[in-house]
Amino acid sequence: MKRLLKYAKPYWHLLVLTTILMMLVTGLELVRPYLIKITIDNYYLISPEDSNSFRSLQLSKRDYQNFRKYDMDGLTKIGIIFLAAIIVAFLFNYLQVYILNYTS
């Protein structure tokens, strides 16, 4: 191991960079399930205490669209954040693999 570290010493800054990138990729991979949780909890599910208070009411198409506008705006924002997390994680992972291959 000592002999191997002697060869890696000139590239220590690249090895540190790959370690940081690996941590960033891991963090971004963990953001995706959290965003899915927020989407389901805030925009799809109805809390159990509210389920008994609903009455049958026929809404017009326009009223329904106004009622769901908040949900669609939230889904759009979370979708954009989700897509950005995927793209940034891909780029960081690609960069990390490239630098690690260069170092080796």
C-alpha positions in Angstrom: 0.0 0.0 0.0 2.8 2.4 0.8 4.3 1.9 -2.6 1.0 2.5 -4.3 0.4 5.7 -2.4 3.9 6.9 -3.6 2.6 6.7 -7.2 -0.7 8.4 -6.3 1.0 11.3 -4.4 1.3 13.6 -7.5 -2.4 13.2 -8.2 -3.7 13.8 -4.6 -5.7 16.9 -5.6 -7.5 14.9 -8.3 -8.2 12.1 -5.9 -9.7 14.6 -3.4 -11.8 16.2 -6.2 -13.2 12.7 -7.2 -14.1 12.0 -3.6 -15.9 15.4 -3.4 -17.7 14.7 -6.7 -18.7 11.2 -5.4 -20.2 12.8 -2.3 -22.1 15.3 -4.4 -23.4 12.6 -6.7 -24.6 10.6 -3.7 -26.3 13.6 -2.3 -28.1 14.4 -5.6 -29.2 10.7 -5.9 -30.8 11.0 -2.4 -32.7 14.2 -3.4 -34.7 12.4 -6.0 -36.7 10.1 -3.6 -37.2 13.1 -1.3 -38.7 15.0 -4.2 -41.0 12.1 -4.9 -42.1 12.0 -1.3 -42.9 15.8 -1.4 -44.9 15.3 -4.6 -47.0 12.5 -3.2 -47.5 14.1 0.2 -48.3 17.6 -1.0 -50.0 17.2 -4.4 -51.6 13.8 -4.6 -52.7 12.6 -1.2 -55.5 14.0 0.9 -55.0 13.9 4.7 -57.2 11.4 6.5 -58.8 14.0 8.8 -60.1 16.0 5.8 -61.6 12.9 4.0 -64.8 13.0 6.2 -65.5 16.6 5.5 -65.9 16.3 1.7 -69.4 16.5 0.2 -70.3 15.4 -3.2 -70.1 18.5 -5.3 -70.1 18.8 -9.1 -67.5 21.3 -10.3 -67.4 22.9 -13.7 -64.4 22.3 -15.8 -63.1 25.8 -15.2 -63.6 25.5 -11.4 -61.8 22.2 -11.4 -58.9 23.7 -13.3 -58.7 26.6 -10.8 -58.9 24.2 -7.9 -56.0 22.1 -9.3 -53.9 25.0 -10.4 -51.8 25.0 -7.2 -51.1 21.3 -7.7 -50.0 21.7 -11.3 -47.8 24.7 -10.4 -46.1 22.6 -7.6 -45.8 19.6 -9.8 -44.2 21.7 -12.5 -41.6 23.2 -10.1 -40.8 19.8 -8.6 -40.5 18.3 -12.0 -38.0 20.9 -13.1 -36.0 20.4 -9.9 -36.1 16.7 -10.4 -34.9 17.0 -14.0 -32.1 19.4 -12.9 -31.0 16.9 -10.2 -30.8 14.1 -12.7 -28.8 16.2 -15.2 -26.4 17.6 -12.6 -25.9 14.2 -11.0 -25.1 12.8 -14.4 -22.6 15.5 -15.2 -20.9 15.2 -11.8 -20.7 11.4 -12.2 -19.3 11.7 -15.7 -16.7 14.2 -14.5 -15.8 12.0 -11.5 -15.4 8.9 -13.6 -13.3 10.8 -16.2 -11.0 12.3 -13.6 -10.6 8.9 -11.8 -9.7 7.2 -15.1 -7.2 9.9 -15.9 -5.7 9.6 -12.4 -5.4 5.8 -12.8 
